[in-house]
Amino acid sequence: MSTAYEVTVRSTHRGLRYVDGRLEKVLEPGRYELPRPSAFGRRRPKVEVVLVDMRERELLIKGQEILTADKVALRVSIITQYRVVDPAAAVERVAGYEDRLYSDVQLAARRSLATMTLEAILTNRNQLSEDILRDVETIATGYGVEILRADVKDIVFPGNLQDIMNRVLAAQRLAEAHLVEARTKAEREGLEAASRADAARVEAEAKRAATRIAAEADAEASRIRADAEVDALNRLAAAANAYAEHPALLRVRELDAMQALGANAGARLYIGFEKHSDRLTTD
């Protein structure tokens, strides 16, 4: 009779080898021979292998009635995806790691919901899932379990509370949209008013500049006319002085004028001689 028997650990599992009730080692996938207990009273070590599933699994926590921060009772269902990463810790540190994980997720959901109002839950449902995952993942690592996801699957509200809240939220969103529209309109009108004010300021500055330039041009023209008049007067004064000093020059001017008039066929000359003066008359 064989004194050993075989145990196969599949690739999806790990085996915990116990010798006389004490964990000896973790068995990787493969086939192992274990000694059989003696049938003739000769004592041999008692060897056992406990198989631990290492695959990803889901844990559904259904219909947990929990109070929110504003004392509204909700029924929440949570689905948790997890896997064992340390088979020795999962079996040795807690009596049943699945039961312990169930309790930890349930308590994390209660703690998170107790700090959230109903409105916050409706508007940011992902926060609850994030709070549960953050709260549980460190605790679960202590007994060899890795939390992959912890999502809120369903939230059931009492009576017609959900419809009421939906209408309230819809009204709030509409009010926010109207507020945004009013702000946008006010900003647009403000920009238009500022633009008009800038245009009026630029136009006024342009008018002032044009008036100043026109005034400067008029002043310059007046100065030029005044200079021309002064120059003409100076010339006349100089001519008068010359005629006074040299009377013959005046006579030459008179002859030049008469010659110019004589060239005009329509001009008439009347020459009269008086005792002390000569008179020149023209028609």
SULZI-V825296 format. One record per backbone hydrogen bond with DSSP energy under -0.5 kcal/mol. CO is the residue of the C=O (numbers start at 0). NH is the residue of the N-H. E is the energy in kcal/mol with one decimal. If there is no record, write none. Layout:
co:CO nh:NH e:E
co:CO nh:NH e:E
This chain:
co:2 nh:35 e:-3.1
co:4 nh:33 e:-4.2
co:6 nh:8 e:-0.5
co:6 nh:31 e:-3.2
co:7 nh:9 e:-0.6
co:8 nh:29 e:-2.1
co:9 nh:12 e:-1.8
co:11 nh:53 e:-2.7
co:13 nh:51 e:-2.9
co:14 nh:16 e:-0.7
co:14 nh:26 e:-4.6
co:15 nh:17 e:-0.6
co:15 nh:49 e:-2.4
co:16 nh:23 e:-3.5
co:16 nh:24 e:-1.0
co:17 nh:19 e:-0.5
co:17 nh:47 e:-2.7
co:18 nh:21 e:-1.5
co:21 nh:18 e:-2.8
co:24 nh:16 e:-2.7
co:24 nh:26 e:-0.5
co:26 nh:14 e:-2.4
co:29 nh:8 e:-3.6
co:31 nh:6 e:-3.2
co:33 nh:4 e:-3.2
co:40 nh:42 e:-0.5
co:44 nh:46 e:-0.7
co:45 nh:19 e:-3.8
co:47 nh:17 e:-3.3
co:48 nh:50 e:-0.6
co:49 nh:15 e:-2.8
co:51 nh:13 e:-1.8
co:56 nh:81 e:-2.5
co:58 nh:60 e:-0.6
co:58 nh:79 e:-2.7
co:59 nh:61 e:-0.7
co:60 nh:77 e:-3.0
co:62 nh:64 e:-0.6
co:63 nh:65 e:-0.6
co:63 nh:75 e:-2.7
co:65 nh:73 e:-3.0
co:67 nh:70 e:-1.8
co:70 nh:72 e:-0.5
co:71 nh:67 e:-1.9
co:71 nh:73 e:-0.5
co:72 nh:157 e:-0.6
co:73 nh:65 e:-3.0
co:73 nh:75 e:-0.6
co:74 nh:155 e:-3.0
co:75 nh:63 e:-2.8
co:76 nh:152 e:-2.6
co:76 nh:153 e:-1.4
co:77 nh:60 e:-3.4
co:78 nh:150 e:-2.4
co:79 nh:58 e:-2.8
co:80 nh:147 e:-2.8
co:80 nh:148 e:-1.5
co:81 nh:56 e:-3.1
co:82 nh:145 e:-2.9
co:85 nh:89 e:-2.4
co:86 nh:90 e:-1.6
co:87 nh:91 e:-2.8
co:88 nh:92 e:-2.1
co:88 nh:93 e:-0.5
co:95 nh:99 e:-2.5
co:96 nh:100 e:-2.4
co:97 nh:101 e:-2.2
co:98 nh:102 e:-2.1
co:99 nh:103 e:-2.4
co:100 nh:104 e:-2.5
co:101 nh:105 e:-2.2
co:102 nh:106 e:-2.6
co:103 nh:107 e:-2.3
co:104 nh:108 e:-2.3
co:105 nh:109 e:-1.9
co:106 nh:110 e:-2.5
co:107 nh:111 e:-2.4
co:108 nh:112 e:-2.6
co:109 nh:113 e:-1.9
co:111 nh:114 e:-1.4
co:112 nh:68 e:-0.8
co:112 nh:115 e:-1.2
co:115 nh:68 e:-3.0
co:116 nh:120 e:-2.0
co:117 nh:121 e:-2.2
co:118 nh:122 e:-2.3
co:119 nh:123 e:-2.2
co:123 nh:126 e:-1.0
co:123 nh:127 e:-0.5
co:124 nh:127 e:-0.8
co:124 nh:128 e:-1.0
co:125 nh:129 e:-2.6
co:126 nh:130 e:-2.7
co:127 nh:131 e:-2.3
co:128 nh:132 e:-2.4
co:129 nh:133 e:-2.4
co:130 nh:134 e:-2.1
co:131 nh:135 e:-2.4
co:132 nh:136 e:-2.3
co:133 nh:137 e:-0.6
co:134 nh:138 e:-0.5
co:135 nh:139 e:-3.0
co:136 nh:140 e:-1.5
co:137 nh:141 e:-0.8
co:138 nh:141 e:-0.9
co:139 nh:142 e:-1.3
co:139 nh:144 e:-2.3
co:140 nh:143 e:-1.6
co:143 nh:84 e:-2.6
co:143 nh:85 e:-1.8
co:144 nh:146 e:-0.5
co:145 nh:82 e:-1.7
co:145 nh:147 e:-0.6
co:148 nh:80 e:-2.2
co:150 nh:78 e:-2.6
co:150 nh:152 e:-0.7
co:153 nh:76 e:-2.6
co:154 nh:156 e:-0.5
co:155 nh:74 e:-2.2
co:157 nh:160 e:-2.1
co:159 nh:163 e:-2.0
co:160 nh:164 e:-2.9
co:161 nh:165 e:-2.6
co:162 nh:166 e:-2.2
co:163 nh:167 e:-2.5
co:164 nh:168 e:-3.1
co:165 nh:169 e:-2.5
co:166 nh:170 e:-2.5
co:167 nh:171 e:-2.5
co:168 nh:172 e:-2.8
co:169 nh:173 e:-2.3
co:170 nh:174 e:-2.6
co:171 nh:175 e:-2.7
co:172 nh:176 e:-2.4
co:173 nh:177 e:-2.5
co:174 nh:178 e:-2.5
co:175 nh:179 e:-2.6
co:176 nh:180 e:-2.5
co:177 nh:181 e:-2.8
co:178 nh:182 e:-2.7
co:179 nh:183 e:-2.7
co:180 nh:184 e:-2.6
co:181 nh:185 e:-2.8
co:182 nh:186 e:-2.8
co:183 nh:187 e:-2.7
co:184 nh:188 e:-3.0
co:185 nh:189 e:-2.6
co:186 nh:190 e:-2.6
co:187 nh:191 e:-2.6
co:188 nh:192 e:-2.8
co:189 nh:193 e:-2.7
co:190 nh:194 e:-2.6
co:191 nh:195 e:-2.8
co:192 nh:196 e:-2.7
co:193 nh:197 e:-2.6
co:194 nh:198 e:-2.6
co:195 nh:199 e:-2.8
co:196 nh:200 e:-2.6
co:197 nh:201 e:-2.8
co:198 nh:202 e:-2.7
co:199 nh:203 e:-2.8
co:200 nh:204 e:-2.7
co:201 nh:205 e:-2.6
co:202 nh:206 e:-2.6
co:203 nh:207 e:-2.8
co:204 nh:208 e:-2.6
co:205 nh:209 e:-2.8
co:206 nh:210 e:-3.0
co:207 nh:211 e:-2.7
co:208 nh:212 e:-2.7
co:209 nh:213 e:-2.8
co:210 nh:214 e:-2.8
co:211 nh:215 e:-2.7
co:212 nh:216 e:-2.5
co:213 nh:217 e:-2.8
co:214 nh:218 e:-2.7
co:215 nh:219 e:-2.5
co:216 nh:220 e:-2.8
co:217 nh:221 e:-2.8
co:218 nh:222 e:-2.5
co:219 nh:223 e:-2.5
co:220 nh:224 e:-2.7
co:221 nh:225 e:-2.8
co:222 nh:226 e:-2.9
co:223 nh:227 e:-2.5
co:224 nh:228 e:-2.8
co:225 nh:229 e:-2.9
co:226 nh:230 e:-2.7
co:227 nh:231 e:-2.7
co:228 nh:232 e:-2.8
co:229 nh:233 e:-2.8
co:230 nh:234 e:-2.3
co:231 nh:235 e:-2.6
co:232 nh:236 e:-3.0
co:233 nh:237 e:-2.5
co:234 nh:238 e:-2.6
co:235 nh:239 e:-3.1
co:236 nh:240 e:-2.3
co:237 nh:241 e:-2.1
co:238 nh:242 e:-3.0
co:239 nh:243 e:-2.4
co:240 nh:244 e:-2.2
co:241 nh:245 e:-2.5
co:245 nh:248 e:-1.7
co:245 nh:249 e:-0.7
co:246 nh:250 e:-1.7
co:247 nh:251 e:-2.2
co:248 nh:252 e:-2.2
co:249 nh:253 e:-2.0
co:250 nh:254 e:-2.3
co:251 nh:255 e:-2.4
co:252 nh:256 e:-2.3
co:253 nh:257 e:-2.5
co:254 nh:258 e:-2.5
co:255 nh:259 e:-2.1
co:256 nh:260 e:-2.2
co:257 nh:261 e:-2.5
co:258 nh:262 e:-1.2
co:260 nh:263 e:-1.4
co:262 nh:264 e:-0.6
co:263 nh:266 e:-1.2
co:267 nh:282 e:-0.9
co:268 nh:270 e:-0.6
co:269 nh:271 e:-0.6
co:269 nh:280 e:-1.6
co:271 nh:273 e:-0.5
co:271 nh:278 e:-1.2
co:276 nh:273 e:-1.4
co:278 nh:271 e:-1.1
co:278 nh:280 e:-0.5
co:280 nh:269 e:-2.0
